[in-house]
Amino acid sequence: LADQYAKGKGVEKNIDEAIRLYRGPANAGNVLAQVELAFVLLDSGKDQAEGIAWLKKASDQGFPVAKFILANCYFKGIGVQKSEPEAFKLAK
């Protein structure tokens, strides 16, 4: 349902509702919800620092997709200061 609100598919697009719905499972440790919440926060510009924090949390739990996305954020300077060394360190 959060994804539907984030994309406006079948319901009116509502980023705040998507964030609210993702928070429950993300706070419970669901890495997929953490990554999706991070995407919504980063893409919407609502709170890029929080988005990066969720990616770090999912990455620290060993979720390789989160680690890859976080590396890309460092490589491109999305939500963090651009740092190719940090990006390459995460990509290993």
N, C-alpha and C positions, 0 to 999 in steps of 0.2 A: 504494500500500500504506500509506503514511504517513497518508493521508486516512482509510483504513479503520480504522486503529488510533485515530486522533483521534476518530472518530465512533462507533466500536464497531459498524461494519457488516460482518457476515460474520466478524468476529473479536472477541475480548473487547477492550473499550476499554482502551487502554494509552497514556496521554499521554506517558510517558517514551519508549516505543518510537517513537511518532509523531515526537517531537522528534528522536530519534536518526536516524530515516530522512530527515527533512527537512534535517538539517544538511549532509549530503554535497552534494546539489545546490545548496543555498543557499550554501555555502562556495565552490562552483565558479562562482558568479555567476548562477545561474538565478533570475530575479526572481520568477517564480511561486512557487518553493519558498521564497524569502525572505519573501514576503507570507504564505504559508500557515504558515510557521514562526512568524512574528510573531503571527498569529491564535491559534495554539495556545498560545504563551507568554502572550499577553495574556488570553485567555479562561480559561485554567487557573489563572492567577495564579502560575504557576511563576516567571517572571522578566519582569515588565513592562518593566523598563529594557532588557533584551535584545530584547524584542519591538519596542520603539520603535526601537532601533538597527537592526534588520533592515528596518523600514519606511523608515527614513532611507536606508539603503543602496540599497534598491530604488527609492526616489524619486530619489536622486541619479543613478541610471542612466537616468532619464527615463521610468520606468514610471508613467503617470498614475494608475492605480488606487491604487498605493502612496501617491502624493502626496495623493489624495483621502482615503484612510483615515487618513493621518497628520494631515491637517487636522482630520478629525473627532475624532481623539484629543485634539488641542489644544482644540478647541471644547468637548468634554465633560470634559476633564481625566482621560482614561484613560491611565495610565502616565506622564503628564507633568503639570506644573502647568497648570491651565486657563489658556488665553490666547487670547481671541477675536482679538486683533490678529494673532497668529501663525497662527491657523487661516485667517483671511481672506487673509493673505499667501501661504500655501501653496495656497489655493483658486484663486488667479489663474492 
